[in-house]
Amino acid sequence: MSDATPISIRDTVGAALRFVRENVRFVFIVAALAALAQAIFLPLGPNVAWMAAVLIAVLVAHTALTRAALGDAPFETLPASATRVGGAMLMVGLFLGIVFVMLMFTAMSFIIAPYQAELQAVGQNQEAVQAIVERALQEQQGRMTIAMVIGAVLFFLVTTRFYLAAPATIDRKRISVFESWRMTRGNFLRIAGARLFLLTPAFILASMLQALLASAVGAPTGDPVQMLNYAQSNLLGFALFYTLSIFLQIVIYSVLEAALSAKIYRSLA
């Protein structure tokens, strides 16, 4: 089809919701398996092996859900599909990392600009330089907020252009990142609108439930250091929080993300 073949926000969102409604049991099974898979590594506490298990479990679950939404057998050649999807996501992540570094470099240039005279005066005194930078960050919080907002917008824009990378990679049986960039041309605003319309409420709901869960088990959120301290003092609570959080994230948000990208891909492929 043509790059500019128009899609319908209503139809693609409706198709994603129908997939979830018609496959609730399957979605719950995939989410439970992913949550339990990472839980196996939790008795030793949060470590590199556990973090790798979380990433792999979520990746495999997302791949299975996307395969099912595409109309493929979800578990057929799943390891190979998940590996290719992981490669595609790594490429997208590297691109986003480059964008982030460029944005932070630009933001810091603006934030530090009023303090150039002071920096030149202290020369190579690293402690003095660090003190000036810390003061600049405190005094220029408005500019930092603007940079964060711009970063969030750029993240959304870039991920929208790469939104079809996972289903394209699965369907074509090869890493297909930049095909997504081509396929989304002419439909960028429609895809962005569908994402905002469907996924924003899901993200808010998942976040609220996870916050309630954290409150119920006394887990601190938003501070990794405090969370690590909590894990050392209450490993059972930490394991319960993360296992249920991953389950909620998949059944409320991730499945809609996978289904929407698959339905949009099928509309454009």
C-alpha positions, 0 to 999 in steps of 0.5 A, spaced: 500 500 500 501 507 499 505 510 504 500 515 505 494 510 506 490 513 511 488 509 517 482 510 522 483 512 529 476 509 531 477 503 527 484 501 530 482 503 537 476 499 536 480 493 533 485 493 539 479 493 544 476 488 541 482 483 541 483 484 548 476 483 550 476 477 546 482 474 549 482 476 556 484 469 558 490 469 554 492 476 556 491 474 563 495 467 562 501 471 559 501 477 564 501 471 570 507 467 566 511 474 565 510 476 572 512 469 575 518 468 571 521 474 574 519 473 581 523 466 580 529 471 581 527 475 587 529 471 593 536 473 592 533 480 592 534 486 586 540 484 582 543 484 575 540 477 574 533 479 576 533 486 572 535 482 566 529 477 568 524 483 568 526 485 561 526 478 558 519 477 561 516 483 559 519 483 552 517 475 551 510 477 553 509 483 549 512 479 543 507 474 544 501 479 545 503 482 538 503 476 535 496 474 537 494 481 535 497 480 528 493 473 527 499 469 528 500 463 533 502 467 539 507 461 542 510 459 535 517 461 534 516 465 540 524 465 542 526 467 535 521 473 534 522 475 541 530 476 540 528 480 533 524 484 537 529 485 542 534 487 537 529 492 534 527 495 541 535 496 542 536 500 536 530 504 537 533 505 544 540 507 542 537 512 537 533 515 543 539 515 547 542 519 542 537 524 542 537 524 549 544 526 550 543 531 545 538 534 548 541 534 555 547 537 552 543 543 549 539 544 555 545 544 560 549 549 555 543 554 556 542 553 564 550 554 565 550 560 560 549 565 565 555 562 570 560 562 564 564 568 568 564 564 574 566 557 571 572 561 567 574 564 574 575 557 578 579 554 572 580 547 573 578 546 580 573 541 579 570 542 586 568 549 585 565 547 578 561 542 581 558 547 586 557 552 580 553 547 576 549 544 582 547 551 584 545 553 576 541 547 576 537 549 583 537 556 580 535 554 573 529 549 575 524 553 570 529 551 564 530 544 566 523 543 566 522 546 559 528 541 557 524 535 560 517 537 557 521 538 550 524 531 552 518 528 553 515 531 547 521 528 543 520 521 546 513 521 544 514 523 537 520 519 535 516 512 538 510 514 534 515 514 528 518 507 530 511 505 533 510 499 528 517 496 529 515 490 533 509 488 529 513 489 522 519 485 525 515 479 527 511 479 521 517 480 516 521 475 520 527 480 520 529 486 524 525 492 521 526 498 524 526 503 519 520 500 515 516 503 521 519 510 519 516 509 512 510 506 514 508 511 518 509 517 513 502 520 512 499 517 518 503 520 524 498 525 527 493 519 526 497 514 530 499 519 535 492 521 536 490 513 537 496 512 542 494 518 546 486 516 546 487 509 548 494 509 552 493 515 556 487 512 560 490 505 560 497 508 563 494 513 568 489 507 571 495 502 571 499 508 575 494 509 580 493 501 581 501 501 582 501 507 587 495 503 591 499 497 591 505 500 593 501 504 599 498 497 601 505 494 602 509 500 604 513 500 598 516 507 596 516 509 589 520 514 585 526 513 589 531 508 587 535 508 593 529 508 598 526 502 594 533 498 594 533 499 602 526 497 602 527 491 598 533 489 603 528 490 609 522 487 606 524 482 601 517 479 601 513 486 600 518 488 594 517 481 591 509 482 592 509 489 589 514 488 583 510 481 581 503 484 581 506 491 578 508 487 572 502 483 572 498 490 572 502 493 567 501 488 562 494 486 563 492 494 563 497 497 558 502 493 555 496 489 551 493 495 549 500 497 546 501 491 543 494 490 540 494 497 537 501 497 534 499 490 530 492 493 528 495 499 525 501 495 522 495 490 519 492 497 516 498 499 513 502 493 511 
